[in-house]
């Protein structure tokens, strides 16, 4: 059987639309044989996902996507093959839940000041036991017809410099990588081209990331074209990083992002799964 990896996706435990079990089932329907659940700043969905994966016979890699700070910018670090019970990581995710809730309250207050009421109650209800994220706010703004798309919600309200933006203090990148490696996992820089860094800045970031213990970089993500894959593969080669592949799937409404719908990892790149137990 041909192996198909998808090592970056989100469930309802953070800002995805599907429950962990539904996510695993959808992955199998799309041919995925090894899936990593990498919810934002939480591992709460892993037990349900593992139960479903065992029942239907696909391999689940326990993961997480952690927010980190480097030079006053936010970068996402995926942790693969982690032990979610590792105490420093568990304590960090608990603190991050509080950080995200405080941010949600401030975003809601800014929207309230603009005459948009009811957002906090709506997003906390939508998140349930999961993490409240800005995506929940974008969904709320869409439901109230303030915007027509999630991207418009960020462009008009939620992105940096917009009227409901709230700056957040994340842990330093080196500390975040340390949580992942301490938990027995492999740290991967997520979607490296999304940060819009100039070449020299990205090279400095990758040097810091690798010195901290980072071992991988996402070479293939959804919607990447051939030139972009060639560019990320070049960074993997230059910095001797293993290559990861992940859809960053959140919900089924986006026809361009689907579980398992990924270009192949270039043959000259060491696969990240060779580093996973």
Backbone as JSON, one array per atom type, in Angstrom:
{
  "sequence": "XXXXXXXXXXXXXXXXXXXXXXXXXXXXXXXXXXXXXXXXXXXXXXXXXXXXXXXXXXXXXXXXXXXXXXXXXXXXXXXXXXXXXXXXXXXXXXXXXXXXXXXXXXXXXXXXXXXXXXXXXXXXXXXXXXXXXXXXXXXXXXXXXXXXXXXXXXXXXXXXXXXXXXXXXXXXXXXXXXXXXXXXXXXXXXXXXXXXXXXXXXXXXXXXXXXXXXXXXXXXXXXXXXXXXXXXXXXXXXXXXXXXXXXXXXXXXXXXXXXXXXXXXXXXXXXXXXXXX",
  "N": [[0.84, -1.2, 0.0], [0.53, 2.22, -0.82], [2.07, 4.76, 0.98], [0.65, 7.61, 2.48], [1.15, 10.69, 3.73], [-0.02, 13.16, 6.01], [0.78, 15.74, 7.85], [-0.09, 17.93, 9.31], [-2.79, 19.36, 10.61], [-6.07, 20.42, 11.79], [-8.44, 20.18, 14.44], [-11.68, 20.42, 16.06], [-10.82, 20.88, 18.59], [-9.15, 23.03, 18.51], [-9.17, 25.37, 16.16], [-10.47, 24.04, 14.12], [-13.15, 22.61, 12.1], [-14.15, 20.07, 12.41], [-14.73, 17.29, 14.63], [-12.14, 15.57, 16.51], [-12.35, 12.78, 15.95], [-13.96, 12.77, 13.63], [-12.26, 14.11, 11.91], [-10.1, 12.31, 11.64], [-11.44, 10.2, 10.4], [-12.2, 11.42, 8.01], [-9.7, 11.87, 6.93], [-8.85, 9.23, 6.4], [-10.71, 8.55, 4.41], [-9.74, 10.07, 2.36], [-7.46, 8.8, 1.68], [-5.26, 9.02, 3.37], [-2.63, 7.61, 5.19], [-0.97, 8.01, 7.35], [-1.42, 10.28, 9.84], [-1.02, 13.44, 11.39], [-2.3, 15.06, 14.13], [-2.45, 18.38, 14.83], [-3.28, 20.53, 16.63], [-3.8, 24.01, 17.49], [-1.81, 25.05, 20.04], [-2.75, 23.19, 21.92], [-3.32, 19.89, 23.18], [-5.63, 18.58, 23.49], [-7.36, 17.2, 21.8], [-6.16, 14.81, 21.15], [-6.55, 12.21, 22.51], [-9.18, 11.35, 21.66], [-8.8, 11.35, 18.89], [-6.8, 9.38, 18.64], [-8.16, 7.09, 19.49], [-10.08, 6.83, 17.45], [-8.37, 6.52, 15.23], [-7.14, 4.09, 15.83], [-9.34, 2.4, 15.7], [-10.08, 2.49, 12.98], [-7.79, 1.94, 11.64], [-5.58, 3.6, 10.8], [-2.43, 5.32, 11.07], [-1.7, 7.44, 13.76], [0.04, 10.36, 14.49], [0.98, 11.91, 17.38], [0.61, 15.34, 17.85], [1.19, 18.95, 17.82], [0.62, 22.44, 17.31], [2.46, 25.13, 17.99], [2.46, 28.52, 19.01], [4.95, 30.99, 18.65], [7.47, 33.43, 19.5], [9.7, 35.51, 17.74], [11.93, 38.02, 17.32], [9.86, 39.9, 17.68], [7.84, 38.93, 16.08], [5.29, 36.57, 15.2], [5.64, 33.11, 14.99], [4.86, 29.85, 13.83], [5.33, 26.71, 15.22], [5.43, 23.37, 14.57], [5.01, 20.47, 16.44], [5.93, 17.15, 16.32], [5.24, 13.76, 17.09], [5.14, 13.96, 19.87], [5.12, 13.64, 23.48], [2.29, 14.16, 25.1], [1.93, 14.34, 27.83], [4.19, 15.33, 28.98], [5.53, 17.33, 31.41], [6.45, 20.19, 31.34], [5.46, 20.92, 28.78], [2.71, 20.39, 29.03], [2.06, 22.22, 31.06], [2.65, 24.56, 29.71], [0.74, 24.57, 27.62], [-1.58, 24.86, 29.12], [-1.19, 27.44, 30.15], [-1.2, 28.83, 27.75], [-3.85, 28.54, 26.95], [-5.11, 30.29, 28.73], [-3.91, 32.67, 27.88], [-4.93, 32.9, 25.27], [-7.65, 33.14, 25.86], [-7.73, 35.55, 27.25], [-6.94, 37.24, 25.17], [-9.13, 36.88, 23.47], [-11.18, 38.1, 24.92], [-10.36, 40.75, 24.82], [-10.42, 41.25, 22.06], [-13.15, 40.95, 21.61], [-14.1, 43.1, 23.1], [-13.11, 45.25, 21.62], [-14.52, 44.92, 19.23], [-17.07, 45.3, 20.24], [-16.95, 48.0, 20.88], [-17.09, 49.0, 18.38], [-19.65, 48.65, 17.72], [-20.38, 46.04, 17.26], [-21.87, 43.55, 18.67], [-21.97, 40.78, 21.03], [-19.97, 38.95, 20.36], [-18.13, 37.58, 22.04], [-19.6, 35.71, 23.57], [-20.54, 34.16, 21.46], [-18.2, 33.11, 20.23], [-17.01, 31.66, 22.3], [-18.94, 29.74, 22.73], [-18.89, 28.45, 20.24], [-16.3, 27.43, 20.28], [-16.43, 25.61, 22.35], [-15.13, 23.09, 24.34], [-12.7, 23.56, 23.33], [-9.9, 25.55, 22.09], [-10.15, 29.07, 21.95], [-9.88, 30.95, 19.06], [-8.71, 33.35, 16.59], [-9.94, 32.61, 14.27], [-12.44, 31.72, 15.06], [-13.61, 34.17, 15.63], [-13.62, 35.28, 13.06], [-15.43, 33.58, 11.8], [-17.72, 34.25, 13.27], [-18.06, 36.97, 12.51], [-18.65, 36.58, 9.82], [-21.06, 35.16, 10.07], [-22.72, 37.12, 11.02], [-22.94, 38.76, 8.92], [-21.1, 40.81, 8.53], [-18.85, 40.51, 7.09], [-17.9, 38.69, 4.12], [-16.17, 36.59, 3.77], [-13.68, 34.55, 5.45], [-11.11, 35.57, 5.06], [-11.63, 38.23, 4.47], [-12.57, 39.03, 6.95], [-10.24, 38.97, 8.48], [-8.72, 40.83, 7.04], [-10.16, 43.2, 7.39], [-10.75, 43.41, 10.11], [-9.24, 41.72, 12.0], [-6.53, 41.25, 11.51], [-3.06, 42.27, 11.95], [-2.8, 45.65, 12.87], [-5.4, 46.27, 12.24], [-8.82, 47.09, 13.22], [-9.73, 45.44, 15.31], [-7.56, 44.09, 16.17], [-5.41, 42.46, 18.43], [-2.42, 42.56, 20.06], [-0.28, 39.85, 21.0], [1.6, 38.23, 23.5], [3.75, 35.78, 22.92], [5.6, 32.8, 23.84], [9.2, 32.71, 23.65], [10.88, 31.62, 20.67], [13.0, 29.76, 20.98], [12.42, 28.61, 23.47], [9.96, 27.4, 22.97], [10.65, 25.47, 21.02], [12.23, 23.93, 22.68], [10.31, 22.89, 24.47], [9.03, 21.1, 22.77], [11.08, 19.31, 21.91], [11.87, 18.39, 24.39], [9.64, 16.95, 25.06], [10.04, 14.7, 23.63], [9.61, 15.03, 20.95], [9.71, 16.11, 17.45], [10.66, 19.17, 16.17], [9.2, 21.37, 13.86], [9.34, 23.91, 11.47], [6.53, 25.63, 10.61], [4.73, 26.23, 7.55], [6.73, 28.06, 6.03], [6.91, 30.13, 4.11], [4.79, 31.76, 4.49], [5.2, 33.82, 6.22], [6.26, 35.92, 4.95], [8.94, 36.78, 4.94], [11.97, 38.37, 4.05], [14.75, 36.99, 2.19], [17.26, 36.97, 3.69], [16.38, 37.42, 6.3], [14.77, 35.18, 6.76], [16.71, 33.23, 6.62], [18.22, 33.87, 8.89], [16.3, 33.32, 10.83], [16.02, 30.54, 10.46], [18.54, 29.66, 11.19], [18.54, 30.29, 13.94], [16.4, 28.71, 14.73], [17.33, 26.11, 14.14], [19.63, 25.99, 15.78], [18.35, 25.97, 18.22], [17.37, 23.44, 18.32], [15.59, 22.63, 16.42], [14.41, 20.49, 13.81], [13.1, 20.17, 11.4], [11.31, 21.33, 8.45], [8.41, 22.61, 6.89], [8.02, 21.57, 3.76], [6.19, 21.02, 1.8], [2.99, 22.24, 1.48], [-0.58, 22.77, 1.4], [-1.82, 24.23, -1.62], [0.6, 25.19, -2.51], [2.78, 26.1, -5.13], [4.9, 24.81, -7.81], [7.3, 26.31, -7.9], [7.39, 27.41, -5.34], [7.6, 25.13, -3.73], [10.07, 24.24, -4.61], [11.59, 26.31, -3.59], [11.25, 26.1, -0.75], [12.28, 23.54, -0.42], [14.9, 24.07, -1.06], [15.7, 25.57, 1.18], [15.49, 23.56, 3.1], [17.55, 21.84, 2.27], [19.81, 23.52, 2.42], [19.97, 24.1, 5.16], [20.12, 21.67, 6.29], [17.74, 20.31, 7.1], [15.01, 18.15, 7.82], [12.27, 17.35, 5.65], [8.83, 18.19, 5.82], [5.33, 17.44, 5.25], [2.14, 18.83, 4.92], [-1.34, 19.5, 5.06], [-2.59, 21.55, 6.49], [-5.25, 21.52, 7.11], [-8.47, 22.77, 7.98], [-11.27, 22.95, 7.65], [-14.04, 21.77, 5.64], [-14.98, 23.59, 3.84], [-13.23, 24.98, 2.27], [-12.22, 24.57, -0.89], [-9.65, 24.31, -1.84], [-7.97, 23.27, 0.0], [-7.37, 20.24, 1.32], [-7.41, 17.22, 3.22], [-4.63, 15.2, 2.82], [-4.31, 15.96, 0.16], [-1.77, 16.69, -1.44], [1.28, 17.77, -2.91], [4.01, 15.59, -3.86], [6.78, 14.99, -1.63], [9.9, 16.34, -2.5], [12.36, 14.22, -3.96], [15.0, 14.43, -3.16], [14.98, 15.31, -0.58], [15.21, 14.71, 2.87], [12.8, 12.77, 4.48], [10.62, 13.86, 7.08], [9.32, 11.92, 8.55], [11.1, 9.89, 8.87], [12.45, 10.52, 11.13], [10.75, 10.06, 13.15], [9.48, 8.01, 15.74]],
  "CA": [[0.0, 0.0, 0.0], [1.27, 3.47, -0.89], [1.93, 5.59, 2.17], [0.28, 9.0, 2.25], [1.3, 11.41, 4.98], [-0.49, 14.53, 6.21], [1.34, 15.97, 9.19], [-0.49, 19.24, 9.83], [-4.23, 19.59, 10.46], [-6.7, 20.96, 13.0], [-9.77, 19.7, 14.8], [-12.5, 21.32, 16.85], [-10.11, 21.2, 19.83], [-8.66, 24.4, 18.35], [-10.01, 26.15, 15.26], [-11.01, 23.24, 13.04], [-14.61, 22.45, 12.1], [-14.51, 18.68, 12.67], [-14.23, 16.68, 15.85], [-10.95, 14.77, 16.22], [-12.73, 11.51, 15.31], [-14.41, 13.07, 12.26], [-11.07, 14.48, 11.14], [-9.39, 11.07, 11.33], [-12.25, 9.46, 9.43], [-12.1, 12.11, 6.71], [-8.35, 11.61, 6.41], [-8.83, 7.89, 5.81], [-11.49, 8.59, 3.17], [-8.92, 10.71, 1.32], [-6.28, 7.99, 1.41], [-4.15, 9.27, 4.29], [-2.26, 6.44, 6.0], [-0.37, 8.53, 8.58], [-1.95, 11.63, 10.08], [-0.65, 14.11, 12.63], [-3.23, 16.09, 14.61], [-1.56, 19.44, 15.32], [-4.12, 21.67, 17.01], [-3.1, 25.18, 18.01], [-1.53, 25.27, 21.46], [-3.47, 22.25, 22.77], [-3.29, 18.47, 22.82], [-6.87, 18.04, 24.05], [-8.04, 16.33, 20.85], [-5.38, 13.61, 20.82], [-7.14, 10.91, 22.92], [-10.28, 10.97, 20.77], [-8.23, 11.05, 17.57], [-6.1, 8.11, 18.7], [-9.16, 6.04, 19.56], [-10.64, 6.68, 16.12], [-7.33, 5.99, 14.35], [-6.99, 2.67, 16.15], [-10.53, 1.69, 15.24], [-10.18, 2.4, 11.52], [-6.55, 1.39, 11.11], [-4.53, 4.47, 10.26], [-1.47, 5.7, 12.09], [-1.8, 8.81, 14.24], [1.21, 10.95, 15.12], [0.54, 12.97, 18.3], [1.28, 16.58, 17.51], [0.7, 20.23, 18.3], [1.19, 23.61, 16.62], [2.66, 26.13, 19.03], [2.8, 29.89, 18.62], [6.2, 31.42, 19.27], [7.92, 34.77, 19.18], [11.09, 35.77, 17.36], [12.07, 39.4, 16.85], [8.55, 40.55, 17.75], [6.92, 38.34, 15.11], [4.76, 35.26, 15.6], [5.94, 31.98, 14.1], [4.23, 28.61, 14.27], [6.21, 25.56, 15.27], [4.72, 22.1, 14.71], [5.69, 19.41, 17.17], [5.47, 15.83, 15.88], [5.71, 12.65, 17.91], [5.32, 14.45, 21.23], [4.44, 13.05, 24.63], [1.48, 15.27, 25.6], [1.95, 14.4, 29.29], [5.44, 15.96, 29.41], [5.03, 18.38, 32.3], [6.6, 21.57, 30.84], [4.56, 21.16, 27.65], [1.35, 20.44, 29.56], [1.91, 23.49, 31.76], [2.66, 25.62, 28.7], [-0.56, 24.61, 26.91], [-2.56, 25.43, 30.05], [-0.97, 28.89, 30.16], [-1.61, 29.36, 26.45], [-5.31, 28.65, 26.96], [-5.43, 31.55, 29.4], [-3.48, 33.76, 27.01], [-5.89, 33.03, 24.17], [-8.92, 33.63, 26.37], [-7.56, 36.98, 27.51], [-6.96, 37.92, 23.87], [-10.5, 36.85, 22.96], [-11.96, 39.11, 25.64], [-9.95, 42.06, 24.32], [-10.95, 41.38, 20.7], [-14.6, 41.16, 21.73], [-14.33, 44.47, 23.58], [-12.87, 46.17, 20.5], [-15.66, 44.8, 18.32], [-18.21, 45.93, 20.93], [-16.78, 49.45, 20.73], [-17.44, 49.33, 16.99], [-21.06, 48.36, 17.53], [-20.59, 44.63, 16.93], [-22.09, 42.96, 19.98], [-22.25, 39.35, 21.15], [-18.95, 38.08, 19.78], [-17.47, 36.71, 23.02], [-20.49, 34.58, 23.86], [-20.63, 33.32, 20.27], [-16.96, 32.37, 19.96], [-16.78, 30.67, 23.35], [-19.87, 28.63, 22.45], [-18.39, 27.73, 19.07], [-15.08, 26.7, 20.64], [-16.75, 24.53, 23.28], [-14.0, 22.78, 25.22], [-11.46, 23.82, 22.62], [-9.21, 26.82, 22.18], [-10.73, 30.19, 21.2], [-8.89, 31.52, 18.14], [-9.24, 34.42, 15.75], [-10.82, 32.01, 13.27], [-13.8, 31.75, 15.6], [-14.12, 35.52, 15.43], [-13.91, 35.48, 11.63], [-16.69, 32.88, 11.54], [-18.79, 35.06, 13.85], [-18.27, 38.14, 11.66], [-19.34, 36.1, 8.63], [-22.44, 34.79, 10.41], [-23.48, 38.35, 11.24], [-22.93, 39.48, 7.64], [-20.18, 41.94, 8.52], [-17.9, 40.17, 6.03], [-18.38, 37.55, 3.33], [-15.19, 35.5, 3.82], [-12.75, 34.62, 6.57], [-10.01, 36.45, 4.72], [-12.11, 39.61, 4.63], [-12.64, 39.3, 8.38], [-8.89, 39.31, 8.92], [-8.27, 42.04, 6.35], [-10.88, 44.38, 7.88], [-10.9, 43.5, 11.56], [-8.47, 40.9, 12.91], [-5.09, 41.22, 11.21], [-2.25, 43.3, 12.6], [-3.08, 47.0, 12.42], [-6.83, 46.45, 12.0], [-9.51, 47.69, 14.36], [-9.93, 44.5, 16.42], [-6.33, 43.34, 16.4], [-4.86, 42.5, 19.79], [-1.1, 41.93, 20.09], [-0.19, 38.78, 21.98], [2.96, 37.86, 23.87], [3.99, 34.34, 22.9], [6.9, 32.38, 24.35], [10.28, 32.82, 22.68], [11.0, 30.46, 19.79], [13.92, 28.76, 21.54], [11.72, 27.93, 24.55], [8.94, 26.56, 22.35], [11.34, 24.3, 20.46], [12.65, 23.12, 23.82], [9.15, 22.12, 24.96], [8.76, 20.0, 21.83], [12.15, 18.3, 21.97], [11.8, 17.8, 25.72], [8.53, 15.99, 25.04], [10.4, 13.6, 22.74], [9.12, 15.28, 19.6], [10.51, 16.75, 16.41], [10.17, 20.51, 15.91], [9.12, 21.68, 12.43], [8.86, 25.26, 11.17], [5.34, 25.52, 9.78], [4.49, 27.13, 6.39], [7.78, 29.08, 6.15], [6.77, 31.26, 3.19], [3.62, 32.57, 4.86], [5.59, 34.95, 7.05], [6.68, 37.0, 4.03], [10.26, 37.26, 5.3], [13.0, 38.45, 3.01], [15.63, 35.84, 2.24], [18.23, 37.02, 4.78], [15.66, 37.29, 7.57], [14.37, 33.79, 6.9], [17.93, 32.47, 6.91], [18.55, 34.1, 10.3], [15.31, 32.56, 11.6], [16.32, 29.11, 10.38], [19.73, 29.42, 12.01], [18.11, 30.29, 15.35], [15.53, 27.53, 14.9], [18.15, 24.9, 14.17], [20.46, 26.03, 16.98], [17.49, 25.65, 19.36], [17.02, 22.02, 18.27], [14.64, 22.35, 15.34], [14.93, 19.48, 12.88], [12.34, 20.04, 10.17], [10.65, 22.47, 7.83], [7.36, 22.19, 5.96], [8.42, 21.77, 2.37], [4.97, 20.94, 0.98], [1.71, 22.52, 2.11], [-1.64, 22.95, 0.41], [-1.85, 25.41, -2.49], [1.93, 25.61, -2.93], [3.11, 25.77, -6.52], [6.19, 24.14, -8.0], [8.4, 27.21, -7.54], [7.41, 27.55, -3.88], [8.14, 23.88, -3.2], [11.5, 24.27, -4.9], [12.2, 27.28, -2.67], [11.31, 25.52, 0.6], [13.21, 22.42, -0.49], [16.23, 24.65, -1.01], [16.0, 25.89, 2.58], [15.71, 22.29, 3.8], [18.87, 21.35, 1.91], [20.85, 24.43, 2.91], [20.08, 24.07, 6.62], [20.12, 20.26, 6.69], [16.49, 20.06, 7.81], [14.11, 17.18, 7.2], [11.1, 17.97, 5.03], [7.52, 17.72, 6.24], [4.22, 17.72, 4.34], [0.91, 18.96, 5.69], [-2.38, 20.28, 4.39], [-3.11, 22.62, 7.34], [-6.7, 21.44, 6.94], [-9.32, 23.24, 9.07], [-12.69, 22.67, 7.4], [-14.29, 21.28, 4.28], [-15.53, 24.66, 2.99], [-12.18, 25.48, 1.39], [-11.97, 23.52, -1.89], [-8.24, 24.27, -2.21], [-7.22, 22.63, 1.08], [-8.01, 18.98, 1.69], [-6.54, 16.24, 3.84], [-3.93, 14.3, 1.91], [-4.16, 16.5, -1.19], [-0.47, 17.34, -1.34], [2.32, 17.36, -3.85], [4.99, 14.71, -3.2], [8.02, 15.57, -1.12], [10.99, 16.13, -3.46], [13.1, 12.99, -3.66], [16.31, 14.71, -2.54], [14.76, 15.83, 0.77], [15.01, 13.67, 3.88], [11.44, 12.89, 5.04], [10.54, 14.03, 8.52], [8.83, 10.71, 9.23], [12.23, 9.01, 9.21], [12.92, 10.92, 12.45], [9.7, 9.77, 14.12], [9.39, 6.62, 16.18]],
  "C": [[0.88, 1.25, 0.0], [1.0, 4.3, 0.36], [1.59, 7.02, 1.77], [0.26, 9.71, 3.6], [0.62, 12.78, 4.9], [-0.19, 14.87, 7.65], [1.05, 17.37, 9.72], [-1.98, 19.42, 9.56], [-4.82, 19.95, 11.82], [-8.11, 20.42, 13.19], [-10.51, 20.78, 15.59], [-11.85, 21.64, 18.21], [-9.42, 22.55, 19.75], [-9.59, 25.12, 17.38], [-10.47, 25.37, 14.03], [-12.52, 23.07, 13.17], [-15.04, 21.05, 12.51], [-14.01, 18.23, 14.04], [-12.96, 15.89, 15.52], [-11.28, 13.46, 15.51], [-13.17, 11.74, 13.87], [-13.23, 13.41, 11.36], [-10.3, 13.23, 10.72], [-10.13, 10.28, 10.27], [-12.17, 10.1, 8.05], [-10.73, 11.87, 6.09], [-8.28, 10.23, 5.76], [-9.57, 7.86, 4.49], [-10.69, 9.19, 2.01], [-7.57, 10.02, 1.17], [-5.1, 8.19, 2.34], [-3.89, 8.01, 5.12], [-1.6, 6.83, 7.31], [-0.77, 9.99, 8.72], [-1.38, 12.16, 11.39], [-1.71, 15.15, 12.94], [-2.4, 17.15, 15.32], [-2.39, 20.67, 15.67], [-3.28, 22.79, 17.62], [-3.02, 25.16, 19.53], [-2.31, 24.35, 22.4], [-3.3, 20.83, 22.25], [-4.61, 17.8, 23.21], [-7.56, 17.06, 23.1], [-7.35, 14.99, 20.6], [-6.01, 12.3, 21.29], [-8.27, 10.45, 22.02], [-9.77, 10.59, 19.39], [-7.54, 9.69, 17.57], [-7.07, 6.94, 18.74], [-9.74, 5.77, 18.18], [-9.62, 6.07, 15.16], [-7.11, 4.51, 14.58], [-8.14, 1.85, 15.6], [-10.53, 1.48, 13.73], [-8.86, 2.02, 10.85], [-5.64, 2.33, 10.38], [-3.63, 4.9, 11.41], [-1.65, 7.16, 12.46], [-0.51, 9.22, 14.91], [0.71, 12.03, 16.08], [1.33, 14.25, 18.05], [0.62, 17.8, 18.12], [1.3, 21.3, 17.4], [1.25, 24.75, 17.64], [3.03, 27.48, 18.44], [4.06, 30.31, 19.36], [6.56, 32.81, 18.8], [9.4, 34.78, 18.81], [11.14, 37.15, 16.75], [10.71, 40.07, 16.67], [7.6, 40.12, 16.64], [6.49, 36.97, 15.61], [5.08, 34.22, 14.54], [5.34, 30.73, 14.7], [5.2, 27.45, 14.14], [5.36, 24.32, 15.49], [5.6, 21.13, 15.47], [5.1, 18.07, 16.78], [6.06, 14.75, 16.78], [5.93, 13.03, 19.36], [4.66, 13.54, 22.26], [3.62, 14.17, 25.26], [1.45, 15.38, 27.12], [3.24, 15.0, 29.83], [5.1, 17.24, 30.16], [5.25, 19.81, 31.78], [5.68, 21.89, 29.66], [3.12, 21.27, 28.13], [1.09, 21.76, 30.29], [1.86, 24.66, 30.77], [1.32, 25.71, 27.99], [-1.64, 25.16, 27.82], [-2.42, 26.95, 30.09], [-1.42, 29.52, 28.85], [-3.13, 29.47, 26.32], [-5.74, 29.95, 27.61], [-5.06, 32.75, 28.54], [-4.49, 33.98, 25.88], [-7.24, 33.55, 24.65], [-8.85, 35.12, 26.69], [-7.58, 37.78, 26.2], [-8.38, 37.97, 23.32], [-11.36, 37.92, 23.63], [-11.63, 40.51, 25.13], [-10.46, 42.29, 22.9], [-12.44, 41.68, 20.76], [-14.91, 42.58, 22.18], [-14.11, 45.48, 22.46], [-14.02, 46.11, 19.49], [-16.89, 45.47, 18.92], [-18.15, 47.44, 20.77], [-17.12, 49.93, 19.33], [-18.89, 48.98, 16.69], [-21.38, 46.93, 17.15], [-20.66, 43.85, 18.24], [-22.2, 41.43, 19.9], [-21.16, 38.42, 20.7], [-18.36, 37.12, 20.81], [-18.33, 35.49, 23.35], [-20.53, 33.61, 22.68], [-19.37, 32.49, 20.07], [-16.68, 31.34, 21.05], [-17.72, 29.48, 23.19], [-19.37, 27.79, 21.29], [-17.16, 26.9, 19.42], [-15.37, 25.53, 21.56], [-15.61, 24.32, 24.26], [-12.66, 23.09, 24.58], [-10.95, 25.23, 22.81], [-9.96, 27.89, 21.37], [-9.63, 30.82, 20.36], [-9.53, 32.64, 17.33], [-10.14, 33.87, 14.65], [-12.26, 31.96, 13.77], [-14.42, 33.13, 15.44], [-14.45, 35.78, 13.96], [-15.21, 34.78, 11.25], [-17.88, 33.67, 12.09], [-19.1, 36.27, 12.96], [-18.97, 37.77, 10.35], [-20.81, 35.8, 8.94], [-23.32, 36.0, 10.63], [-23.46, 39.28, 10.02], [-22.1, 40.77, 7.67], [-19.12, 41.76, 7.44], [-18.46, 38.97, 5.28], [-17.43, 36.37, 3.35], [-14.33, 35.65, 5.08], [-11.61, 35.59, 6.28], [-10.41, 37.91, 4.87], [-12.19, 39.99, 6.1], [-11.27, 39.69, 8.92], [-8.44, 40.63, 8.31], [-8.92, 43.3, 6.93], [-10.84, 44.55, 9.39], [-9.77, 42.89, 12.38], [-6.97, 40.89, 12.69], [-4.37, 42.38, 11.9], [-2.54, 44.67, 12.0], [-4.54, 47.29, 12.17], [-7.55, 46.74, 13.31], [-9.73, 46.74, 15.53], [-8.68, 43.66, 16.68], [-5.84, 43.54, 17.83], [-3.48, 41.83, 19.76], [-1.02, 40.92, 21.23], [1.27, 38.44, 22.24], [3.09, 36.35, 23.93], [5.36, 34.04, 23.49], [7.95, 32.5, 23.24], [10.47, 31.5, 21.93], [11.88, 29.37, 20.4], [13.23, 27.95, 22.65], [10.68, 26.97, 23.99], [9.56, 25.3, 21.75], [11.78, 23.37, 21.58], [11.51, 22.32, 24.42], [8.91, 20.89, 24.08], [9.82, 18.91, 21.95], [12.18, 17.63, 23.34], [10.7, 16.76, 25.84], [8.79, 14.83, 24.09], [10.0, 13.79, 21.3], [10.14, 15.92, 18.68], [9.88, 18.1, 16.09], [10.29, 20.86, 14.44], [8.63, 23.11, 12.27], [7.7, 25.15, 10.19], [5.31, 26.6, 8.69], [5.47, 28.31, 6.34], [7.62, 30.28, 5.22], [5.63, 32.2, 3.57], [4.01, 33.82, 5.64], [6.1, 36.14, 6.24], [8.03, 37.6, 4.41], [11.14, 37.36, 4.06], [14.01, 37.32, 3.23], [16.58, 35.84, 3.42], [17.56, 36.85, 6.13], [15.24, 35.84, 7.81], [15.58, 32.91, 7.21], [18.34, 32.65, 8.36], [17.59, 33.32, 11.2], [15.67, 31.08, 11.61], [17.59, 28.76, 11.16], [19.37, 29.35, 13.49], [17.29, 29.04, 15.65], [16.37, 26.26, 15.01], [19.05, 24.86, 15.41], [19.66, 25.67, 18.23], [17.1, 24.18, 19.41], [15.99, 21.67, 17.24], [15.23, 21.42, 14.31], [14.2, 19.43, 11.55], [11.74, 21.34, 9.7], [9.56, 21.94, 6.91], [7.77, 22.58, 4.55], [7.2, 21.81, 1.46], [3.77, 21.22, 1.86], [0.68, 22.7, 1.01], [-1.46, 24.26, -0.35], [-0.46, 25.9, -2.88], [2.16, 25.21, -4.39], [4.51, 25.19, -6.6], [7.36, 25.02, -7.57], [8.51, 27.35, -6.03], [7.97, 26.29, -3.22], [9.65, 23.82, -3.44], [12.23, 25.2, -3.92], [12.31, 26.69, -1.26], [12.24, 24.32, 0.65], [14.65, 22.93, -0.44], [16.64, 25.03, 0.4], [16.27, 24.61, 3.37], [17.11, 21.77, 3.53], [19.96, 22.21, 2.53], [21.06, 24.31, 4.41], [20.01, 22.65, 7.17], [18.92, 19.95, 7.59], [15.68, 19.0, 7.07], [12.87, 17.9, 6.69], [9.81, 17.34, 5.51], [6.48, 18.12, 5.2], [2.95, 17.82, 5.18], [-0.08, 19.89, 5.03], [-2.77, 21.53, 5.16], [-4.63, 22.7, 7.21], [-7.41, 21.93, 8.21], [-10.78, 22.83, 8.88], [-12.87, 22.33, 5.92], [-14.8, 22.37, 3.34], [-14.51, 25.23, 2.02], [-11.82, 24.41, 0.36], [-10.5, 23.36, -2.25], [-7.39, 23.56, -1.16], [-7.97, 21.39, 1.53], [-6.98, 18.04, 2.3], [-5.93, 15.33, 2.78], [-3.72, 14.82, 0.51], [-2.9, 17.35, -1.23], [0.45, 16.86, -2.45], [3.31, 16.45, -3.13], [6.19, 15.5, -2.68], [9.12, 15.33, -2.14], [11.9, 15.0, -3.01], [14.43, 13.27, -2.96], [16.2, 15.22, -1.11], [14.53, 14.68, 1.74], [13.62, 13.83, 4.49], [11.45, 12.99, 6.55], [10.11, 12.77, 9.23], [9.95, 9.72, 9.51], [12.81, 9.35, 10.58], [11.93, 10.56, 13.55], [9.72, 8.29, 14.49], [8.04, 6.04, 15.75]]
}
